[in-house]
Amino acid sequence: MKIVNVICSPGRTGFYFDDQRAIKGGAGHDGMFYVGKTVTEGFQAIRQAGESISVMIVLEDGQIAYGDCAAVQYSGAGGRDPLFLAKDFIPIIEKYIKPELIGKEADDFRGLTKMMEAIQVEGKRLHTAIRYGVSQALLDAVAKATGRMMCEVVADEYGCSVSETHVPIFTQSGDDRYDNADKMIIKGAQVLPHALINHVETKLGKNGELLAEYTAWLRDRILANRVDPNYMPVMHMDVYGTIGAVFGNNNYKEMADYIEKLVEIAKPFKLRIEGPMDCDSTREAQIEALAGLTAELDKRGCNVELVADEWCNTLEDIKLFADNKAGHMIQIKTPDLGGVNNTIEAVLYCKEKGIGAYQGGTCNETDRSAQVCVHCAMATQPTQILAKPGMGVDEGFMIVYNEMSRIIAIREAKKA
């Protein structure tokens, strides 16, 4: 079935674009606003509304497939593509992508995304957000054209199996790490709370004491309020390199000593630590440090999982971290990888290497990008998937959980 048209519309995301360089430079808070001057090119304010582009592919029988282009909260930072504004990038899609897609058969997701990923504008690849959204629309188009669900297309083309159960959902609290943790416990989130431990003095503690206190509070909160005694969520703390900042990025002994204490405090719940150190220098330095700490904890038999995040943004990065056992799990930040075909390959590669795959993303996505990511996850079966978009817990959890439930119910009905 042929593609006959491509239509774009501007949209909003579930969170905001934040100028990370300005924030790191000391920008102050005023409610939900940041106060100060912008630093990163393209920003009109340190915090501004997140934008998206819906890409709608019209098939010759009138069906419309769609996906949403979206970029991470800290766009334009850390080597990422520039700030993603709809007015700037809709013309790019219409000029360079639309003519390439019209007339193509919607029967080969991998072939279509390979063609799309190869398109260049002035010698550069398309913005990651464009590749992200267009690939979602292509997956939906192939599914609609061939009478399958998106997860079934992925499973058929990549040789995997659609899960018959829910993939564990990881919820993120933002700074509201107490009230939002309560929401997670009520909803029965399998992985929680993220916690946003991104500052030594106010969140980790100069000797790690504040995170230890929070971990104890969360442990007791779950035990006191869980309805089902079998509810045993994983505690996943994102520490943004603060453990390394306190103890030294390459001081594996002292970092491991501290993490062992956290593991004991978290019991009876399992603990994951994301981003224990942040080596600002190079990707290779980050891999070396994280691999060293992973090896030290494994040698001790410590029941913790380290999660790679910083310097791990592309499919190539993910393969290098997995190959070097830099962490027990790797976050696959879906918008940063471009096409969802790369997310699919990243999850499968991690599983092949025996490394946990965390299919993540950003709070700054949309309901549609989250739904398409669910289909990718149900086919590839990562260790966990991020509840997104937004930072309110309930909305993102609802979108991801309900899409998984639909997939399971539809496939069960097909068997009847």
Phi, psi and omega per residue, in radians:
M1 nan 2.261 -3.010
K2 -1.465 2.674 2.975
I3 -1.498 2.234 -3.086
V4 -1.964 -0.270 3.129
N5 -2.829 2.744 3.035
V6 -2.301 2.164 -3.076
I7 -2.110 2.438 3.120
C8 -2.086 2.557 3.017
S9 -2.453 2.471 3.111
P10 -1.297 2.622 3.136
G11 -2.552 3.088 3.067
R12 -1.929 2.682 3.095
T13 -1.748 -3.132 -3.111
G14 -1.505 0.071 3.090
F15 -2.645 -2.389 -3.001
Y16 -2.369 2.835 2.872
F17 -1.594 2.248 3.107
D18 -2.104 2.373 3.100
D19 -1.383 1.640 -3.028
Q20 -1.065 -0.695 -3.119
R21 -1.115 -0.671 3.108
A22 -1.181 -0.669 3.138
I23 -1.163 -0.780 3.106
K24 -1.126 -0.440 3.129
G25 -1.401 0.001 3.034
G26 1.900 0.286 3.116
A27 -1.013 2.411 -3.112
G28 -1.573 2.871 3.104
H29 -1.683 2.537 2.940
D30 -2.495 1.577 -3.010
G31 1.151 -2.207 3.090
M32 -1.523 -0.093 -3.132
F33 -1.557 2.752 2.904
Y34 -1.869 2.554 -3.097
V35 -1.914 2.278 3.098
G36 2.386 -3.038 -3.102
K37 -1.633 2.549 3.091
T38 -1.261 2.708 3.124
V39 -2.109 -0.748 -3.071
T40 -1.371 2.373 -3.105
E41 -1.008 2.389 3.075
G42 1.735 -0.396 -3.114
F43 -1.352 2.325 3.037
Q44 -1.651 -0.366 3.061
A45 -2.561 2.749 -3.118
I46 -1.076 -0.664 2.986
R47 -2.085 2.217 3.086
Q48 -2.453 2.860 -3.062
A49 -1.022 2.354 3.055
G50 -1.247 2.444 -3.122
E51 -2.087 2.661 3.101
S52 -2.427 2.974 3.015
I53 -2.301 2.165 3.021
S54 -1.479 2.203 3.087
V55 -1.861 2.038 -3.089
M56 -1.951 2.130 -3.133
I57 -1.793 2.104 -3.122
V58 -1.653 2.195 3.105
L59 -1.627 2.815 -3.022
E60 -1.160 -0.307 3.079
D61 -1.597 0.103 3.094
G62 1.666 -0.179 3.094
Q63 -1.167 2.602 -3.139
I64 -2.156 2.119 3.064
A65 -1.775 2.601 -3.133
Y66 -2.642 2.726 3.054
G67 -2.558 2.885 -3.084
D68 -2.065 2.180 2.997
C69 -1.316 2.271 3.137
A70 -2.673 2.656 3.139
A71 -2.180 2.869 -3.072
V72 -1.215 2.859 -3.130
Q73 -0.950 -0.790 -3.093
Y74 -1.671 1.023 3.134
S75 -1.131 2.597 3.120
G76 1.340 0.090 -3.117
A77 -2.031 2.706 3.047
G78 1.085 0.586 3.112
G79 1.444 0.094 -3.138
R80 -1.341 2.909 3.082
D81 -1.114 2.821 -3.043
P82 -1.173 2.955 3.132
L83 -0.847 2.320 -3.009
F84 -1.748 1.746 3.134
L85 -1.943 2.339 -3.023
A86 -1.008 -0.726 -3.069
K87 -1.111 -0.468 -3.123
D88 -1.452 -0.507 -2.949
F89 -1.934 -0.262 3.009
I90 -1.045 -0.774 3.100
P91 -1.048 -0.572 3.119
I92 -1.132 -0.792 3.135
I93 -1.088 -0.767 -3.092
E94 -1.202 -0.561 -3.085
K95 -1.484 -0.715 -2.972
Y96 -1.849 -0.474 -3.062
I97 -1.764 -0.787 -3.100
K98 -0.927 -0.851 -3.133
P99 -1.096 -0.522 -3.130
E100 -1.288 -0.498 -3.062
L101 -1.570 -0.611 -3.087
I102 -1.085 2.236 -3.125
G103 1.661 -0.225 3.123
K104 -1.329 2.604 3.045
E105 -1.380 2.321 3.118
A106 -1.585 1.217 -3.061
D107 -2.331 0.019 -3.032
D108 -2.575 1.620 -3.074
F109 -1.057 -0.835 -3.086
R110 -1.114 -0.695 3.125
G111 -1.173 -0.728 -3.140
L112 -1.168 -0.723 -3.138
T113 -1.232 -0.586 3.075
K114 -1.083 -0.728 3.099
M115 -1.126 -0.780 -3.105
M116 -1.154 -0.729 -3.125
E117 -1.141 -0.416 -3.099
A118 -1.436 -0.223 -3.126
I119 -1.144 2.350 3.100
Q120 -2.173 2.610 3.073
V121 -2.151 2.023 -3.094
E122 0.934 0.749 3.065
G123 1.394 0.065 -3.126
K124 -2.070 2.617 3.071
R125 -1.147 2.757 3.068
L126 -1.080 2.621 3.083
H127 -0.891 2.446 -3.139
T128 -0.946 -0.662 -3.125
A129 -1.120 -0.657 3.097
I130 -1.134 -0.839 -3.137
R131 -1.081 -0.620 3.112
Y132 -1.077 -0.916 -3.076
G133 -1.242 -0.733 -3.133
V134 -1.123 -0.694 3.129
S135 -1.120 -0.627 3.059
Q136 -1.069 -0.809 -3.138
A137 -1.105 -0.670 3.115
L138 -1.138 -0.703 3.107
L139 -1.096 -0.755 3.115
D140 -1.144 -0.668 -3.135
A141 -1.124 -0.787 3.126
V142 -1.123 -0.691 3.112
A143 -1.083 -0.828 -3.125
K144 -1.171 -0.665 -3.103
A145 -1.214 -0.460 -3.053
T146 -1.938 0.108 3.076
G147 1.210 0.573 3.102
R148 -2.170 2.907 2.955
M149 -1.432 2.778 -3.123
M150 -1.033 -0.706 3.134
C151 -1.100 -0.570 3.128
E152 -1.243 -0.626 3.063
V153 -1.084 -0.808 3.139
V154 -1.055 -0.831 -3.121
A155 -1.065 -0.730 -3.111
D156 -1.185 -0.734 -3.049
E157 -1.429 -0.394 -3.098
Y158 -1.947 0.062 3.055
G159 1.200 0.667 3.098
C160 -2.154 -3.073 -3.050
S161 -2.153 2.420 3.115
V162 -1.256 2.298 -3.125
S163 -1.132 2.511 3.079
E164 -1.682 -0.017 3.109
T165 -2.311 2.946 3.134
H166 -1.202 2.408 2.947
V167 -1.298 2.352 3.133
P168 -0.953 2.355 -3.075
I169 -1.787 2.280 3.107
F170 -1.785 2.167 -3.119
T171 -1.871 2.555 -3.117
Q172 -2.058 2.420 -2.990
S173 -1.637 -0.410 -2.908
G174 1.127 -2.734 -3.125
D175 -1.252 -0.294 3.140
D176 -1.465 1.062 -2.935
R177 -1.338 -0.150 3.113
Y178 -1.679 -1.032 3.139
D179 -1.102 -0.687 3.140
N180 -1.198 -0.560 3.047
A181 -1.084 -0.658 3.083
D182 -1.056 -0.753 3.113
K183 -1.048 -0.717 -3.117
M184 -1.115 -0.731 3.136
I185 -1.136 -0.749 3.127
I186 -1.073 -0.736 -3.111
K187 -1.349 -0.210 -3.120
G188 1.295 0.601 3.105
A189 -1.045 2.352 -3.068
Q190 -1.371 -0.407 3.120
V191 -2.351 2.305 -3.054
L192 -2.774 2.802 0.020
P193 -2.052 0.076 -2.995
H194 1.347 -1.055 2.922
A195 1.355 -0.328 3.054
L196 0.948 1.001 3.112
I197 -1.524 1.396 -2.996
N198 -2.002 0.285 -3.138
H199 -2.578 2.244 -3.045
V200 -1.138 -0.970 -2.982
E201 -1.141 -0.640 -3.009
T202 -1.783 -0.250 -3.040
K203 -2.223 -0.760 3.093
L204 -1.505 -0.717 -3.036
G205 1.712 2.556 -3.077
K206 -1.077 -0.401 3.050
N207 -2.134 0.294 -3.140
G208 1.458 0.152 -3.021
E209 -1.235 -0.545 -3.096
L210 -1.227 -0.707 3.083
L211 -1.178 -0.638 3.085
A212 -1.066 -0.757 3.122
E213 -1.120 -0.729 3.139
Y214 -1.148 -0.708 3.127
T215 -1.064 -0.728 3.106
A216 -1.135 -0.729 3.112
W217 -1.062 -0.794 -3.101
L218 -1.133 -0.749 3.081
R219 -0.957 -0.881 -3.098
D220 -1.180 -0.590 -3.131
R221 -1.139 -0.733 3.123
I222 -1.150 -0.842 -3.091
L223 -1.074 -0.625 -3.081
A224 -1.393 -0.412 -2.973
N225 -2.093 -0.108 3.128
R226 -1.188 2.384 3.129
V227 -1.409 -0.688 -3.128
D228 -1.713 2.074 3.139
P229 -1.101 -0.271 3.099
N230 -1.535 -0.014 3.108
Y231 -1.267 1.922 -3.063
M232 -2.273 1.280 -3.109
P233 -1.199 2.718 3.010
V234 -1.457 2.341 3.017
M235 -1.525 2.080 -3.111
H236 -2.107 1.913 -3.113
M237 -1.882 2.168 3.042
D238 -1.667 1.994 -3.006
V239 -1.847 0.033 2.975
Y240 0.896 0.674 3.060
G241 1.380 0.066 -3.028
T242 -1.240 -0.498 3.097
I243 -1.133 -0.767 3.069
G244 -1.116 -0.612 3.128
A245 -1.123 -0.593 -3.130
V246 -1.420 -0.813 -2.989
F247 -1.780 -0.230 -3.100
G248 1.846 2.216 -3.046
N249 -1.024 -0.493 -3.118
N250 -1.973 0.209 3.092
N251 -1.559 1.328 -3.010
Y252 -1.095 -0.625 -3.098
K253 -1.099 -0.900 -3.081
E254 -1.221 -0.638 3.067
M255 -1.107 -0.764 -3.141
A256 -1.137 -0.684 3.088
D257 -1.002 -0.802 -3.126
Y258 -1.156 -0.767 -3.122
I259 -1.117 -0.642 3.080
E260 -1.058 -0.663 3.099
K261 -1.119 -0.725 3.105
L262 -1.097 -0.689 3.125
V263 -1.051 -0.736 3.126
E264 -1.148 -0.728 3.134
I265 -1.114 -0.691 -3.066
A266 -1.220 -0.393 -3.084
K267 -0.941 2.424 0.257
P268 -1.526 0.225 -3.078
F269 -1.685 2.587 3.106
K270 -1.330 2.594 -3.078
L271 -2.068 2.388 2.955
R272 -2.117 2.425 3.102
I273 -2.093 2.037 3.125
E274 -1.695 2.318 3.060
G275 1.071 0.952 -3.103
P276 -1.070 -0.564 3.070
M277 -2.361 2.765 3.102
D278 -2.302 1.764 3.114
C279 -1.490 1.826 -3.042
D280 -1.168 -0.294 -2.971
S281 -1.254 -1.107 -3.054
T282 -2.593 2.849 3.033
R283 -1.049 -0.732 -3.105
E284 -1.109 -0.671 3.098
A285 -1.127 -0.683 3.120
Q286 -1.141 -0.765 3.128
I287 -1.070 -0.782 -3.123
E288 -1.081 -0.791 -3.110
A289 -1.166 -0.781 -3.103
L290 -1.214 -0.668 3.086
A291 -1.125 -0.668 3.128
G292 -1.124 -0.776 3.127
L293 -1.192 -0.669 3.091
T294 -1.033 -0.814 -3.130
A295 -1.105 -0.701 3.141
E296 -1.102 -0.779 -3.135
L297 -1.198 -0.663 3.099
D298 -1.127 -0.696 3.129
K299 -1.065 -0.599 3.140
R300 -1.422 -0.182 -3.084
G301 1.255 0.469 -3.113
C302 -1.290 2.260 -3.099
N303 -1.496 1.177 3.103
V304 -2.336 2.726 3.047
E305 -2.130 2.162 3.043
L306 -1.552 2.445 -3.089
V307 -2.037 2.175 3.103
A308 -1.385 2.416 3.127
D309 -2.484 -1.170 -3.092
E310 -1.086 2.502 -3.128
W311 1.155 0.231 -3.080
C312 -2.196 1.307 -2.951
N313 -1.967 -0.388 -3.053
T314 -2.062 2.961 3.087
L315 -1.038 -0.710 3.110
E316 -1.072 -0.784 3.111
D317 -1.008 -0.838 -3.078
I318 -1.043 -0.726 3.114
K319 -1.104 -0.696 3.133
L320 -1.152 -0.762 3.107
F321 -1.093 -0.751 3.137
A322 -1.132 -0.780 -3.122
D323 -1.068 -0.574 -3.082
N324 -1.706 0.154 -3.138
K325 0.878 0.761 3.090
A326 -1.540 1.464 -3.055
G327 1.854 2.768 3.066
H328 -1.588 -0.290 -3.112
M329 -2.563 2.619 3.141
I330 -2.169 2.289 3.026
Q331 -1.383 2.232 3.085
I332 -1.808 1.749 -3.039
K333 -1.446 1.670 -2.899
T334 -0.885 -0.805 -3.125
P335 -1.153 -0.556 -3.108
D336 -1.214 -0.371 -3.109
L337 -1.474 -0.106 -3.076
G338 1.414 -2.217 -3.086
G339 -1.038 2.541 3.114
V340 -1.139 -0.285 3.009
N341 -1.019 -0.605 3.101
N342 -1.249 -0.630 3.047
T343 -1.077 -0.793 3.119
I344 -1.011 -0.836 -3.126
E345 -1.140 -0.633 -3.129
A346 -1.146 -0.784 3.124
V347 -1.066 -0.829 -3.109
L348 -1.121 -0.627 3.132
Y349 -1.161 -0.785 3.119
C350 -1.039 -0.767 -3.135
K351 -1.114 -0.686 3.119
E352 -1.088 -0.584 -3.108
K353 -1.578 0.018 -3.136
G354 1.312 0.408 3.123
I355 -1.865 2.410 3.111
G356 -1.103 2.425 -3.137
A357 -1.927 2.040 3.068
Y358 -1.841 1.805 3.122
Q359 -1.387 1.723 -3.007
G360 -1.757 -2.248 -3.075
G361 2.482 -2.452 -3.080
T362 -2.571 2.679 3.035
C363 -1.105 -0.348 -3.026
N364 -1.614 0.638 3.072
E365 -1.821 -2.853 -3.137
T366 -2.200 2.982 3.076
D367 -1.050 -0.654 -3.087
R368 -1.236 -0.778 3.128
S369 -1.100 -0.609 3.100
A370 -1.131 -0.748 3.141
Q371 -1.092 -0.770 -3.135
V372 -1.147 -0.677 3.093
C373 -1.077 -0.604 3.079
V374 -1.045 -0.752 3.140
H375 -1.107 -0.696 3.085
C376 -1.093 -0.725 -3.113
A377 -1.212 -0.694 -3.134
M378 -1.128 -0.487 3.116
A379 -1.450 -0.679 -3.049
T380 -1.656 -0.336 3.070
Q381 0.993 1.113 3.031
P382 -1.193 3.007 3.126
T383 -1.141 -0.670 3.119
Q384 -2.725 2.808 3.107
I385 -2.260 2.518 -3.122
L386 -1.364 2.376 2.964
A387 -1.329 2.133 -3.082
K388 -2.693 2.814 0.016
P389 -1.538 -3.001 3.027
G390 1.465 3.055 3.134
M391 -2.170 0.306 -3.091
G392 -1.624 -0.024 3.135
V393 1.301 -1.097 -2.989
D394 -1.031 -0.775 -3.046
E395 -1.192 -0.863 -3.136
G396 -1.125 -0.720 3.114
F397 -1.076 -0.753 3.126
M398 -1.037 -0.848 -3.078
I399 -1.065 -0.837 -3.080
V400 -1.241 -0.794 -3.127
Y401 -1.101 -0.796 -3.073
N402 -1.168 -0.625 3.112
E403 -1.169 -0.664 3.077
M404 -1.123 -0.718 -3.139
S405 -1.092 -0.679 3.112
R406 -1.091 -0.793 -3.128
I407 -1.020 -0.830 -3.126
I408 -1.076 -0.785 -3.109
A409 -1.149 -0.733 -3.129
I410 -1.133 -0.746 -3.138
R411 -1.200 -0.593 3.064
E412 -1.170 -0.659 3.127
A413 -1.144 -0.614 3.136
K414 -1.133 -0.533 -3.133
K415 -1.324 -0.414 -3.041
A416 -1.225 nan nan
